[in-house]
Amino acid sequence: METKTNKNIKEFTSEIGNKYTFQKVKSSAWLDIMDEVEANSDKSRRHLYPAVLENVVVQPKLKVDDFDEDGRGGYAELEEVVTAAIRFQRGK
């Protein structure tokens, strides 16, 4: 379930009911993030996911391992949130 509040901020509710707020970063900042991820990790999710959580997911502020806590849904939730945040950043 998704609710847009404006074109640069989006409220997102995961399949298990956790709520997140996404905020778009400027295109130049997104390019910097993607260049850094690609340069340092051969497009690895290990580097992409933390970068998305740090820069696009603004509430709650979580790290990758926080998704292993009770009620956070583990890897499936992590993947769902990061995928939704990337799609939002790309304007989809």
N, C-alpha and C positions, 0 to 999 in steps of 0.2 A: 504494500500500500504506500503510495507516494502523495505528498502534498507540496506543491510549489508555493513558496511565499513571495518570491520575486525571481528574476532571471539569474541572479547570482547566488541565491541561497535556496536550499531545498531541504525539507524535512523528509526523512526516510524511515519507514518502519519495516524491520526485517520480518521474515516469515514466522519467527518465533515471538515476535512482538517487541523487540528492543528498538528504541528510538534513537536516531542519529540525525545530526545536522551537517549538511555538506555546504561548503562555500567554495565557489570557483576562485582559482588563482588567475592572475593575468596570464595571457598567452605566452608572454616572454618568460615568465617564471615557470610555467608548465614545460616549455621547451628546455629550460635549464634542468629541471627535474628529470625529464626523460633522457636528456643527453648524459647526465651524471649516472643514471641507472644503467644505461646502455654501455657507457665507458667502463664502469666498474664491475659489471656483473654479467655481461653477455645476455642481457635482457632477463635476468633471473628474478623470479618472484620474491626471492629472499631480500632483494634490495628495493623492488618496486612497491611491495605492500607497505613497508614502514614509511616510505616517502609519501604515499597516498594518505595513510593515517595521519601523518604529521601535518600535511599541507592542505588537504581537501576535507577530511573529516574533522570538524571543529568541536563537535560535542557528541558524546563525551570524548575527552582526550584519552585515547587508548594506545597501547603498544600491541604488537602481534601476540605476545604471550598472554596478554590480558583476556584474550578470547577463550583461553583454557579454563578460566574461572567459572564457578557455578553460575548458571543463568546466562552465560555469554554465548553458548552454542558451539564452541570449539571451531575447528577449521572450516566447517560448512558455513558458519556465520561470518567468519573472517572473509572467506572468498565471496560470499554474497554482498557484503558491505563494500569491499574494495572494488568489485566489479561494478556495482551501482554507482559508486563515487567516480570511477573513471568514465563511465557512460555520461554522467552528469557533467563532468569537466569537459568532455568532448561535445556537449550540446545535444546529446541523444536522450 
